[in-house]
Amino acid sequence: MVLPFALSCSYRSTANDQTGQVARDLDASEERCVQDRLLKGWGLDLVDLAVDLNPEEEIAVDMAIELCRLGPGGSPQESLIPNDQPQVSENLLRSPTVFDPTDQAPGEDPLLDALWFACGDGDAISCDELFYSAPRDSTYEQFAFSCGGRKNMDCSLLLGREQPEGALTSLTPPPGEDEDLDRWWSLCAEGSTRACGELRLIAPNQSLYAQFGMSCGARGTSYCALILDDDGEPPTLRSLTPDQNPPGQDQLLDQLWELCGSRDARACRDLSKFAPIDSLYMQFGVSCGGRAVAPCARLFADLKA
């Protein structure tokens, strides 16, 4: 399995020391757990975790540390909170009352600072990127979740999303590459939330079909029920449940599956982004663990409310 570099943002659990090297304070049991996960999950036999690692090895080590620190022995099953307790912190939920769009960025990370300013200026995509790239429980994460100190809701809907020249519109005809997907495309274009959701679930990742479904038929948001009439859940969603066991085909994806099932928004996002096209893993991630086709972090906050 090729390990995507983007995962480092979502699961980084370490900090840089004064030398610029990644500092990892692991006790003996944690180190054994990490080495075991690296060997079983990625085929990496790293005897000394303190030596210089290449970028992919750095990412793998950070993710293994995160998983091992989830609970005793690193077993997600032993540490996941019950499904009726969403993993959305009080800090996130109260963030609109804490921030203002003109607030200065923390200055801790140049890339995150740039996303902060863009989010504060009203760029919905930057708000989403900042939320998923920010460290957990950080000021960056709070600011992004509140759409730059505005509201806890879908930033694309709240702020609007500019369509680049030549982009999709609700009148764009189906691509004509797949008869079944073309049918769902047409229904989605006509305003069916069920069709838009189904298109997002079954279309190949990053395809034109997936983009059309994810944007509710090029209407600028992935929360279709807020702007379209709700005409039923997508057919594929009926075969998925939050407590469903993972397929068991890939250890890393299975871990993300279990975290997503317990309402971890980052895990759902990474599962849908990096799982094989047309796989059950991808469908489970896109559906926020078999719940709905919507921005997972905001869906989980809504469930709590």
VOKOL-359174 format. One record per residue (C-alpha): residue in one letter; y, x, z. Coordinates in steps of 0.05 Angstrom, whole numbers, always signed. Example, Ala and Ser with C-alpha at 12.3 -4.5 7.8 and 13.67 -1.06 7.14 Angstrom:
<atoms>
res:yy:xx:zz
a:-90:+246:+156
s:-21:+273:+143
</atoms>
This chain:
<atoms>
res:yy:xx:zz
m:+0:+0:+0
v:+68:+27:-19
l:+115:+23:+41
p:+184:-4:+21
f:+243:+35:+46
a:+282:-28:+63
l:+235:-43:+120
s:+267:+11:+161
c:+327:-32:+175
s:+288:-90:+202
y:+239:-54:+247
r:+275:+10:+269
s:+262:+21:+343
t:+287:+91:+353
a:+354:+126:+359
n:+382:+191:+333
d:+394:+247:+384
q:+451:+298:+382
t:+413:+342:+333
g:+408:+286:+283
q:+332:+283:+291
v:+299:+217:+307
a:+286:+215:+382
r:+221:+182:+402
d:+204:+178:+477
l:+131:+159:+476
d:+82:+164:+533
a:+11:+186:+520
s:-16:+115:+511
e:+40:+95:+464
e:+30:+157:+423
r:-45:+142:+416
c:-29:+71:+396
v:+22:+94:+343
q:-26:+145:+314
d:-81:+94:+311
r:-37:+43:+275
l:-12:+96:+226
l:-84:+115:+209
k:-110:+43:+203
g:-49:+11:+172
w:-23:+65:+126
g:-77:+117:+122
l:-31:+169:+154
d:-64:+220:+199
l:-4:+247:+236
v:-26:+290:+295
d:+45:+311:+315
l:+98:+257:+311
a:+153:+306:+328
v:+149:+346:+264
d:+194:+334:+204
l:+170:+273:+166
n:+185:+250:+96
p:+224:+184:+90
e:+163:+139:+81
e:+129:+171:+141
e:+192:+161:+183
i:+191:+87:+166
a:+117:+80:+181
v:+125:+115:+248
d:+184:+70:+268
m:+146:+7:+249
a:+84:+30:+287
i:+126:+43:+349
e:+156:-26:+344
l:+88:-59:+338
c:+58:-18:+394
r:+115:-37:+440
l:+105:-111:+428
g:+56:-115:+485
p:-5:-82:+518
g:-40:-41:+465
g:+10:-64:+413
s:-26:-130:+403
p:+22:-183:+378
q:-26:-238:+401
e:-17:-216:+473
s:+59:-214:+471
l:+83:-268:+425
i:+122:-323:+459
p:+97:-395:+452
n:+114:-430:+387
d:+160:-479:+423
q:+207:-423:+443
p:+245:-398:+381
q:+264:-324:+379
v:+338:-336:+374
s:+377:-306:+431
e:+433:-338:+470
n:+478:-282:+446
l:+468:-305:+374
l:+478:-378:+389
r:+545:-367:+425
s:+571:-315:+375
p:+621:-362:+339
t:+660:-366:+404
v:+661:-291:+413
f:+686:-266:+345
d:+741:-276:+295
p:+737:-259:+221
t:+792:-207:+229
d:+757:-169:+285
q:+749:-94:+274
a:+679:-68:+260
p:+645:-29:+317
g:+649:+37:+278
e:+578:+57:+296
d:+550:+57:+225
p:+591:+64:+161
l:+545:+20:+119
l:+542:-35:+171
d:+617:-30:+180
a:+628:-42:+106
l:+583:-103:+108
w:+621:-127:+170
f:+688:-125:+135
a:+661:-159:+73
c:+629:-213:+116
g:+694:-222:+153
d:+729:-230:+86
g:+682:-288:+70
d:+627:-256:+28
a:+564:-295:+44
i:+516:-245:+15
s:+546:-190:+59
c:+537:-233:+121
d:+463:-243:+104
e:+453:-168:+89
l:+488:-149:+153
f:+445:-196:+195
y:+380:-169:+168
s:+402:-96:+169
a:+433:-96:+238
p:+396:-73:+301
r:+370:-129:+344
d:+418:-156:+396
s:+475:-114:+367
t:+547:-135:+356
y:+534:-128:+282
e:+478:-179:+285
q:+520:-229:+325
f:+578:-224:+277
a:+534:-235:+217
f:+496:-294:+247
s:+562:-329:+259
c:+584:-317:+187
g:+639:-271:+210
g:+659:-309:+273
r:+659:-377:+240
k:+597:-420:+251
n:+522:-413:+261
m:+499:-442:+195
d:+480:-423:+124
c:+535:-374:+105
s:+527:-387:+31
l:+542:-461:+42
l:+598:-448:+92
l:+633:-393:+53
g:+611:-408:-18
r:+578:-358:-64
e:+613:-335:-126
q:+570:-339:-188
p:+577:-277:-233
e:+592:-290:-306
g:+532:-316:-343
a:+495:-335:-279
l:+451:-396:-270
t:+479:-466:-265
s:+445:-532:-250
l:+448:-546:-325
t:+412:-482:-345
p:+348:-503:-383
p:+280:-480:-357
p:+258:-411:-382
g:+198:-439:-418
e:+150:-386:-393
d:+106:-431:-350
e:+96:-506:-362
d:+85:-523:-289
l:+144:-482:-264
d:+188:-511:-319
r:+172:-581:-293
w:+192:-563:-221
w:+254:-529:-249
s:+277:-593:-284
l:+265:-635:-223
c:+302:-585:-179
a:+360:-585:-229
e:+363:-661:-222
g:+372:-655:-146
s:+302:-658:-116
t:+296:-618:-51
r:+220:-624:-56
a:+220:-593:-126
c:+268:-536:-107
g:+225:-520:-47
e:+160:-521:-86
l:+191:-477:-141
r:+211:-425:-89
l:+141:-426:-58
i:+100:-418:-121
a:+145:-378:-167
p:+137:-302:-172
n:+183:-264:-126
q:+250:-244:-157
s:+235:-285:-219
l:+287:-331:-251
y:+245:-390:-227
a:+248:-364:-155
q:+323:-352:-159
f:+334:-423:-185
g:+292:-454:-130
m:+322:-411:-75
s:+392:-431:-94
c:+375:-505:-96
g:+382:-508:-171
a:+440:-458:-175
r:+481:-497:-124
g:+498:-437:-80
t:+456:-448:-18
s:+383:-443:+4
y:+391:-502:+53
c:+376:-555:+1
a:+371:-613:+50
l:+444:-604:+68
i:+469:-618:-2
l:+413:-657:-36
d:+375:-720:-18
d:+311:-703:+19
d:+254:-732:-22
g:+195:-701:+15
e:+165:-634:+32
p:+138:-587:-22
p:+64:-599:-37
t:+46:-527:-21
l:+78:-532:+48
r:+25:-583:+69
s:-29:-529:+67
l:+9:-482:+114
t:+17:-486:+190
p:+52:-439:+239
d:-12:-424:+278
q:-53:-410:+216
n:-92:-345:+218
p:-69:-289:+171
p:-112:-275:+109
g:-137:-209:+137
q:-127:-171:+71
d:-74:-123:+96
q:-63:-101:+168
l:+13:-92:+162
l:+23:-159:+127
d:-22:-192:+178
q:+23:-166:+234
l:+85:-194:+198
w:+48:-260:+188
e:+35:-268:+262
l:+107:-250:+280
c:+133:-299:+228
g:+87:-353:+255
s:+121:-343:+323
r:+191:-351:+293
d:+211:-279:+281
a:+262:-287:+224
r:+260:-214:+203
a:+184:-215:+197
c:+187:-278:+153
r:+239:-246:+109
d:+201:-181:+101
l:+135:-218:+89
s:+165:-259:+33
k:+200:-199:+2
f:+144:-147:+3
a:+80:-187:-1
p:+43:-190:-67
i:+70:-239:-118
d:+36:-308:-115
s:+1:-289:-50
l:-9:-333:+11
y:+29:-280:+50
m:+90:-292:+6
q:+86:-367:+14
f:+80:-362:+89
g:+141:-318:+94
v:+183:-361:+46
s:+166:-423:+86
c:+186:-392:+153
g:+114:-394:+177
g:+94:-460:+144
r:+154:-498:+170
a:+207:-507:+115
v:+238:-471:+56
a:+304:-451:+88
p:+340:-390:+118
c:+291:-376:+174
a:+339:-348:+226
r:+382:-410:+221
l:+323:-457:+217
f:+297:-429:+282
a:+365:-437:+315
d:+367:-509:+290
l:+298:-521:+319
k:+323:-499:+387
a:+384:-543:+383
</atoms>
